[in-house]
Amino acid sequence: MAALVVTIMLAGSVGYLGATAYLIFRDDIINASLMRQARMQHAYEDRISALRAQVDRITSHRLLDQQFVESKIAELASRQDVLAKRATSITPLIERASGLKSATTLPNSLPPLPKSRPGAVADEQAFMVDDTLKTGSIKTEQAGLAPLKDVQARLVEIEQRQLWELANLTQAAKATRNEMLATAKAAGLPIRIDESSASGGPFIPADQGTVSDFDARLAELGAALETLDSARASVQAFPIAHPAPGRAITSRYGNRRDPIIGKTAFHAGIDFRTPTGTPIYATASGTVTKAGRHGGYGKLVEIQHANGLKTRYAHLSKIDVRKGQKINAGIRVGAAGSTGRSTGPHLHYEVRSGEKSTNPMTYLKAGNKLKEYMQ
């Protein structure tokens, strides 16, 4: 019994000690496991924080890139608006200067934009520049993103070509005016050259930003075209048009044998072979001073022009204007006939300076030489 009791007590002690040791070691294992899990959790949290920071940086960069692209797009759109407004100003002047001979040749088209670079997203917008000088508009296509700097370079090129065109047309207008006036003087027209457009003076730099280079060149072209139009109007004031286009001359200005009495007489004009009814046109703008029968002239139209000149259209079969009427060059004044002192249908045409007759051929020849400048 004593041995049994002792054995039981020893077994209980061993079990107690074993259970106590198990509990002690188990707490260490649990604590170690908890610490390991805590370390893993901290590591994941640090990784997540790092990823979040990286995402925030990427998002910030994307936002900055987007803002940069948007600002560039806004800048390009603003430049496009400027080009469109300039086109509105340029177009009327180009139309006025359409007949001028340019000093140099303007390229027909701009070089093409570079193709999309590798890696461009297909659904992003590509900016294309119109090849015409007058529009300079930006078009969008689903064909890849073209570099903004390439588009900006194209817009700058269009602006430079606009300035080139303005300078070129200005030079052409001045050259055309000088050539026209020189031709008129060489042809014998008593034209007075207005030098009021001449200018000079000391050079004083202008305030920067007040007037753009484009506005200055636009104003210069407008002034050159106004001067050209004024010179053209001065030339057209002379009777240089043809009264009976395409009709041959049968009798010239000066002494000749009189067709009726056969004696030498002075012919104050020139005669054109014109069948009865042939339209007769005014050779310059002016005011009708006579429209009716006038002695040997038969039915006569007389027009007072600038520079003290008059033109007479005689032997008409019909008169289409009235005294006091203001007419322009090319207006029909009547129809050819054989009224008055005449041997047959023809037009007797005179140019008079005051009361003295002058040779109409001087003005007709000048008109032929100046025809290219009158368009």
Secondary structure by P-SEA (a helix, b strand, c coil): caaaaaaaaaaaaaaaaaaaaaaaaaaaaaaaaaaaaaaaaaaaaaaaaaaaaaaaaaaaaaaaaaaaaaaaaaaaaaaaaaaaaaaaaaaaaaaaaccccccccccccccccccccccccccbbbbbbbcccccbbbbbcccccccaaaaaaaaaaaaaaaaaaaaaaaaaaaaaaaaaaaaaaaacccccccccccccccccccccccccaaaaaaaaaaaaaaaaaaaaaaaaccccccccccccccccccccccccccccccccccccccccccbbbbccccccccccccccccbbbbbbbccbbbbbbcccccccccccccccccccccccccccccccbbbbbbbbcccccccaaaaaaaaaaaccccc
